[in-house]
Amino acid sequence: MSVALEQKQGLIAGDGLLPVKMAQYAKENGFDVVAISLSSDNYSQLKKYCSKVYSFCPGEVQKIEDALVAEGIKQITFLGKVSKTILLKRPKFDSRAIEFMKKAIRLNDDKVMLMIIEELEKIGITILDQTLFIKNLMIPSGILGKHQPTQDQIDDVNYGYWLAKETGKLDIGQSVVIKDKMIMAVEAIEGTDKCIKRGCKIAKKNSRVIKVAKPSQDKRFDIPAIGLRTLKTLKKYKGDLIAVEAGETIIVDREEVIKYANKNNIVIMAV
């Protein structure tokens, strides 16, 4: 690891298993992890590996900052999905959060995250590369599982990869759904799983999902990731392939994902 790491690490935890994996690996390597949990779905699992877990809503900015300062946290990692759709649901925002949002010219992903990072740096906190503790979860190039892609699937992947990179330049999303060289869906605020659902329902069957890193991906946030839930969504809506960017994508519960893909005739490619 190129950065000098503090023994006490902070974790801002959204949905899913990724924050839990980070806490587990950090603890196994002698680090003390304090988590700020923004989701209830992994709270109990985080408690197994963290010395302390605070539970806050994403809009409780002042409480989050106060907890980090009180714990003496100097370095934190962001992991796990925090959907921006909360902005549409009249969430509980404190005065700091409201002030923060008013300053934003745009509320696209990168702009919001860079503003958050800037605020944290003002109180002496450094945000680390998301992959620092979980590099073993990055996907290498190749086919994962026993199913090989057809030429039609490869053609869709090539088109989808280019398209996803282009939409990534605009900070729209990281995923697209393609069928027969036609665009079924482009990910926006809804996230990957709902993009898959939307695109696959239009395609009816045999659609392909391509997910990539943005061309100027900031590794402190929004590293692309897939897991078993992604594959189950693809299967439910009759998609037959998912392709990701090799060396830039995290795969959670790899063995279970490959087993599920093998059983359900799904191709997984890292390109």
N, C-alpha and C positions, 0 to 999 in steps of 0.2 A: 504494500500500500504506500503510495507516494506522499500522502498527507500525514502529518503527525497527528495521531488520534488521541483525544482525551479519554481517560479511563471511564468517565461518566458520559454516556451518550443519550441524546434526546431523540424521540421518535414521534412524529406526527402521523397517526395511524388512521387511514380511511378503511373502506370495506375490504374484505377478502383475506386470503392467507398470506399475502406478501409481507405485511407488517409483522405477522407472527413469525414467519421464517427469518426475517431480519433479526428480531429480538432473540430468537433461539440461537442463531449462529453467533450473534454478538456475545451472548451469555456464555456459550461454549468456548469462546475465545477470551474469556476473562473480563469482558466489559460489563459495566453496570448500566442498565437501560431504564430510563424513565419515559413512559409513554403518555402522550396526549391522545386519548381515544375520541375520534369524531364519529364513531359508528358503534352500534350495539352488537353487531353480528360476530365480532371477534374479541370482545372485551374479556370474556372469561379465559380465552386462550392466551391473550397477552399477559394476564396476571401470572401465568405459569413461568414466564421468562423475564418479566420486568420487576424491578424492585418496587416500583410504584406505578400505578395507572390512574391518571386523571380522566374523567369523562366530561367532555364539553360539547356544546353545539358548535358547528363551524362559525357561527356568527358571534360567538362570545370571545372576541379578540382580546379584550383587556384581561379577562380571566386566564386565557391561554398564555399571554405574555407574562402576567404576574407569576404564574406557576413555573414557567421556564426560568425566570429570574430567581425566584425563591429556591429552586433546586440547584442553582448555579450551573445551568446548562450552557455550554459554549459551542457545542456542535449538535446539529440535528439532521435527521434524514426524513424526508417525506416519502411515505409509501402507502399504497391503497387508494382506491377510487373514492373521491368526494365529488359527487355529481353536481355540475353547475345548475342543474334544474332546481336546486334549492332556492336559487334567486327568484324563481317564478312562483314559489309557494309561500311567500310572506313569512320567511323564517324569523326566529328570534335573533335580531341583530342588535348589538349594543351600540352605544354612541360612537365608539371607535370604529366599528365596522361600517356604520353609516357614513361617517366622515371619509373613510377609506374609499368606499364605493363612489362617493361624489367626486373624488379626485380623478377617477378613471375616465379616460377618453373613450376607451372601448373595454368591454368585459369579455374579450376572447381569452382563451386559456393562458397563453404565454404572457399576455399583458398583466393579468391578475396575479399569476405566480411571481412574476418579476417584481411587482409592487409589494407582495407579501415578503419576498426575500429582502428587498430594500428596507422594509420596516424592521425586520428581525436583525439585520446587520447594524441598524442604528442602536440596538441594545446589546451589541457585542456577540451576536450569535451567527455562526457560520453554517451554511447549508451544504451538506455533503452530496457527492455523487450518489444517486440512488442505488447503484450497483455495488458500492464499495464492500458491503458485507455479504452480498448474495451473487457474486460473480459466477459461482457454480451453477446458477439457474439460467445463465444466458444460453441461447440456442445456437449450436454450431451449424455450419452449412450442410445441407443434405436432406435426405428423406427420413422422416421419423416414422417408424412403423413399417409394416409389410406391403402397403399398397403403393404402387408406382403410378405417377400421373400419365394420362393419355396426352396425345399431341394437342387435342382440343383444350384440355385443362391447362397445359403449358402456355398455349396462346392467350388464354384468358388471364393467366398469371402475369405474363409479360405486359399486357395492356393495363391490367389493374395496378401493377407495381408502378408503372409510369404515372398513371392517374393519381394514385395515392400520394406520390411524391409531389405532384403538382398542387394538390389540395393542401398538402402539408406546408408548402411555401406560403400559403395564405392563412395558415393557422385555423383551418376549418375543422379538420379531424385527421385521424390516422388510418382509417379503414374504408374500403370500398367493397361493394358486392357486384360481381360481373357474371353475365351469362352470354355465351356466344358473341363475345366482343361487344356486348351492350352493357351500359351502366344501369344497374338495378337500384343502387342506393349509394350515397356518399354520407359518411358519418358526420353528424353535426353535434348539437348539444346533448343528444340523447344517449351517446355512448355506444360502444361496439356491439354489445348484445342486442340492443334494440335496433341498431342499424342492420344487423344480420337478419333479425326477424322481419323488418320492413322489406329489405331487398329480396330475401328468399320467398316471401309470400307473393311478391310480384312475379318472380321467376317461376314459381310453382315447384320446380325441382331442378337439380343439377346446377345450382349456382355456386360460384367460387368467391371466397372471402380473401382479401389481401390486406394485410396490416403492416405498416412500415413506420420507421422513425421519421420525424420531420427532417428535411434537409439540413436545417441548422439546430438540431435537437440539443437542448440544454439538459445534460444528464442529471441535473439536480431535481428535475421533475418530469412527469409524464413519459417516462420510458415505456414503450409499448410492451404489453404483457398479455398472455393467454393462459387459460387454465381449463379445468374440466367443465366448468360452467359454460365457457365459450363453445366447446365441442358439443355439449348437450343441446345448446341453442341451435347450432348448425344442424345437428341431426333432427331435432324436432321440426325444423322448417325445411328439411329435405335438401340441404346443401351437401356437396360431396367433396369439398376441398377447402383447406385453409393454408395460405402461404404467408410467411412472415419474413422479416429481414434478418438474415443471419448475423450473429454477433451484436445485434442491437435490440433484441427482444428477449424478455424474460418468460420462461415457461414454469408455471407453478404445478406441483404434483405431476412431474414428467411421466413417471411410470404408469400412473392411472390414466393420463391423457393418451399415451400411446396404446395402452390396452383397450381403451374405449374406441379409439380410431380403428384399430385392427378389427374389433368385433363388429363395428358399424360401417365398414367399407368407406372410411373417410381418409383422404390423402392429407398428410401434413408435410409441407415443404418449407425449408428455410433457404432463402435465396439471397 
